[in-house]
Amino acid sequence: MRKLLDRVEMAGALDRVGDPLRRGVRAVLPDRVRDALHGVWLGHPLHPAAVQLPVGAWMSAAVLDALPGTGKAATVLVGVGTATAVPAAVAGLTDWASLSRKQRRVGLVHAAANAIALGLYAGSLAARLTGNGRRGRWLAYAGLGTASLGAYVGGHLSFRQAAGVNQAEPFLRQIPEGWHDLCEHAELTEGKPMVARIGDVPVLVTRLGDGVTVMIERCGHHTGPLGDGELTRVGGADCVVCPWHGSTFRLADGVVVRGPAATDQPLLRTRVVDGRVQASLP
């Protein structure tokens, strides 16, 4: 299975489907809707949380289908799972449109498996409602098997390809304990962040009034260089925009205000000693 997914990553033919679909998703959904579906308001990707509803309902229905006298309850659960799978899929599709090319190829397989599972469960619901409980149960079990295959592919996306994880967080693990000298405070111009380094880790140093903030310079979405990003103001706060995918973070506290990133950018502690800016782990 791992070798097969490795081949999927390299399957350029999938781009003939993926590229137009990606453009369509980005064209149809307004920025605010995409931010909501990415989970910016939640501080966590929305899709993994949203899938708990359909998966939980379908798994529970599978247990009830194996027991006598529970047909009505199983039908309700299949209906709940089928209905809640739709918004979960929309959130997943929104995340998928902001992934890298190889991730999108695997994501297409993940989405296709889940779409087939959703169709099987819809058929199961229809069969149950028309009195064909036996067919409904078999379609549901087929749907559960297909959804499990999709979940395996989703695990490959998350744990092998690191899709949807905060990719800035590992940089913190490379910073030794203690305070680290970065630059002269006098070198900083308000509103003009500069890039400094703590060993091999790039950090973004920003002067804001009398204070200084230091955040990991590589964007948590896909490690884009925030040092090359544009500055903007959102809600009256100074922010930096990742030049790769447009994720936007407040300079004062690293809070994400626009996606596709759904988690805050890691900030370090700062102090000024003898005119030198220093930073340490939070």
C-alpha positions in Angstrom: 0.0 0.0 0.0 2.9 2.4 0.8 4.5 1.7 -2.6 1.2 2.3 -4.3 0.8 5.7 -2.5 4.3 6.6 -3.5 3.3 6.0 -7.1 0.2 8.2 -6.6 2.5 11.0 -5.4 4.3 10.9 -8.7 1.3 10.4 -10.9 1.2 13.6 -13.0 -1.9 12.4 -14.9 -3.9 13.2 -11.8 -3.1 16.9 -12.3 -5.4 17.0 -15.3 -8.2 16.5 -12.8 -6.7 18.2 -9.8 -5.5 21.5 -11.3 -9.0 22.6 -12.7 -10.7 21.4 -9.5 -8.2 23.5 -7.5 -8.8 26.6 -9.6 -12.6 26.1 -9.3 -12.5 25.8 -5.5 -10.4 28.9 -5.1 -12.6 30.8 -7.5 -15.9 29.8 -6.1 -15.3 30.3 -2.4 -14.8 33.8 -1.0 -11.8 34.5 1.3 -13.9 34.7 4.4 -15.6 31.4 3.7 -12.3 29.7 3.0 -10.9 31.0 6.3 -13.9 29.6 8.1 -13.5 26.2 6.4 -9.8 26.1 7.1 -10.5 26.6 10.8 -8.8 30.0 11.3 -11.6 30.9 13.9 -11.0 27.5 15.6 -7.2 27.8 15.8 -7.1 24.2 14.4 -7.9 22.7 11.0 -11.7 22.2 10.8 -11.7 19.1 8.6 -10.2 16.6 11.1 -12.7 17.8 13.7 -15.7 17.8 11.3 -15.1 14.2 10.1 -15.7 12.9 13.7 -19.5 13.3 13.2 -20.0 11.2 10.1 -17.4 8.6 11.1 -18.8 8.2 14.6 -22.3 7.9 13.3 -21.4 5.4 10.6 -19.3 3.3 13.0 -22.2 3.3 15.5 -24.6 2.2 12.8 -22.3 -0.7 11.8 -22.5 -2.0 15.4 -26.3 -1.6 15.5 -26.7 -3.3 12.2 -25.1 -6.4 13.7 -27.7 -6.5 16.5 -31.3 -7.6 16.3 -34.1 -5.0 16.6 -32.0 -1.9 16.1 -32.9 -1.1 12.5 -34.6 2.2 13.1 -31.7 3.5 15.2 -29.2 2.4 12.6 -31.2 4.2 9.9 -31.1 7.4 11.9 -27.3 7.1 12.4 -26.7 6.5 8.7 -28.8 9.6 7.9 -26.9 11.7 10.4 -23.5 10.5 9.1 -24.6 11.1 5.5 -25.8 14.6 6.2 -22.7 15.7 8.2 -20.3 14.2 5.7 -21.1 16.9 3.3 -19.8 19.9 5.2 -16.8 17.8 6.4 -16.0 17.1 2.7 -16.3 20.8 1.8 -13.9 21.7 4.6 -11.5 19.0 3.4 -11.7 20.2 -0.2 -10.9 23.7 0.9 -7.8 22.5 2.7 -6.8 20.3 -0.3 -6.8 23.3 -2.7 -4.0 24.9 -0.7 -1.7 21.8 -0.6 1.4 21.1 -2.6 1.2 19.2 -5.9 2.2 15.8 -4.6 -0.1 16.2 -1.6 -3.0 17.1 -3.9 -2.5 14.0 -5.9 -2.8 11.8 -2.8 -5.6 14.0 -1.6 -7.6 13.3 -4.8 -7.5 9.5 -4.0 -8.5 10.3 -0.4 -11.4 12.4 -1.7 -12.5 9.9 -4.3 -12.7 7.1 -1.7 -14.7 9.2 0.6 -17.0 10.3 -2.2 -17.7 6.7 -3.1 -18.3 5.9 0.6 -20.8 8.8 0.8 -22.6 7.5 -2.3 -22.8 4.0 -0.7 -24.2 5.4 2.5 -26.7 7.5 0.6 -27.8 4.4 -1.2 -28.0 2.6 2.1 -30.2 5.3 3.5 -32.5 5.1 0.5 -32.8 1.3 0.7 -33.6 1.5 4.4 -36.3 4.1 3.9 -38.0 2.1 1.2 -38.0 -1.1 3.4 -35.0 -2.9 2.0 -33.1 -3.2 5.3 -30.8 -6.1 4.1 -29.6 -4.1 1.1 -29.2 -1.1 3.3 -26.9 -3.0 5.7 -24.7 -4.4 3.0 -24.3 -1.0 1.3 -23.5 0.6 4.7 -20.8 -2.0 5.4 -19.4 -1.4 1.9 -19.4 2.3 2.6 -17.6 1.7 5.9 -14.9 -0.3 4.2 -14.4 2.3 1.5 -14.3 5.1 4.1 -11.7 3.2 6.0 -9.6 3.0 2.9 -10.0 6.8 2.5 -8.9 7.2 6.2 -5.8 5.2 5.5 -4.9 7.5 2.6 -5.7 10.5 4.8 -3.3 9.2 7.4 -0.6 9.1 4.6 -1.4 12.7 3.9 -1.1 13.8 7.5 1.7 11.6 8.9 3.8 10.9 5.8 3.3 14.1 3.8 2.6 16.5 6.8 -0.5 18.0 5.2 -2.4 20.3 7.6 0.2 20.2 10.4 1.9 23.3 11.8 5.3 23.0 10.0 6.8 25.9 12.0 6.6 24.1 15.3 9.5 21.7 14.6 11.8 24.8 14.3 11.3 25.4 18.0 12.8 22.0 18.7 16.0 23.1 17.1 16.5 26.1 19.4 18.7 25.4 22.4 17.6 26.5 25.9 18.6 29.9 27.1 18.8 33.4 25.7 20.2 34.0 22.2 21.6 37.3 20.8 19.9 38.5 17.6 20.7 42.1 16.7 21.1 45.6 17.8 17.9 47.2 18.9 18.9 50.4 17.1 19.1 48.4 13.8 15.3 47.8 13.9 12.9 50.1 12.1 9.3 50.0 13.2 7.2 48.3 10.6 10.2 46.7 8.8 10.8 43.2 10.1 14.3 41.8 9.7 15.4 38.1 9.5 17.9 36.9 12.1 19.1 33.4 13.0 19.4 31.3 16.0 21.8 28.6 14.7 20.0 27.3 11.6 16.6 28.6 12.6 15.4 31.8 10.9 13.4 34.2 13.0 11.5 37.3 12.1 12.4 40.2 14.4 9.9 43.2 14.5 9.9 46.4 16.4 6.5 47.5 17.5 6.6 50.8 19.4 8.9 50.3 22.3 8.6 46.5 22.2 10.1 43.8 20.0 8.5 40.5 18.9 10.3 37.5 17.5 8.5 34.7 15.6 9.6 31.7 13.6 10.2 33.0 10.2 9.0 30.0 8.2 5.2 29.9 7.8 3.5 27.1 9.6 1.4 26.2 6.6 4.1 25.2 4.1 7.3 26.9 5.5 7.0 29.9 3.2 9.5 32.7 4.0 7.7 35.3 6.0 10.7 37.5 5.7 9.8 38.0 2.0 6.1 38.7 2.8 4.2 41.9 2.6 3.1 43.8 5.6 -0.6 44.7 6.0 -3.0 45.8 8.7 -6.0 43.6 9.7 -8.4 44.9 12.3 -6.0 47.7 13.1 -3.0 45.3 13.8 0.2 45.0 11.9 0.4 41.7 10.1 2.7 39.8 7.8 1.4 37.9 4.8 3.2 34.7 3.6 4.2 35.1 0.0 3.5 31.5 -0.9 -0.2 31.0 0.0 -1.3 34.2 1.7 -1.5 33.0 5.3 -1.6 36.2 7.5 -0.3 36.5 11.1 -0.3 39.3 13.6 3.2 40.5 14.3 2.4 41.3 17.9 1.4 37.8 19.0 1.6 35.5 16.0 -2.2 34.9 15.9 -3.4 33.7 12.5 -6.0 36.0 11.0 -6.3 34.6 7.5 -5.7 31.1 6.1 -4.9 28.7 4.7 -2.9 28.3 7.9 -5.2 27.4 10.8 -2.7 27.6 13.7 -0.8 30.5 15.2 2.8 31.2 14.3 5.2 30.3 17.2 6.5 33.3 19.1 9.7 33.5 21.2 10.2 35.4 24.4 12.2 38.6 23.9 14.2 41.1 26.0 16.7 43.9 25.3 20.0 43.8 27.2 22.6 46.6 26.7 20.9 47.6 23.5 20.9 44.0 22.1 17.7 42.1 21.3 17.7 38.6 22.7 15.2 35.7 22.4 14.5 32.4 24.1 12.1 29.6 23.9 8.5 30.4 25.1 
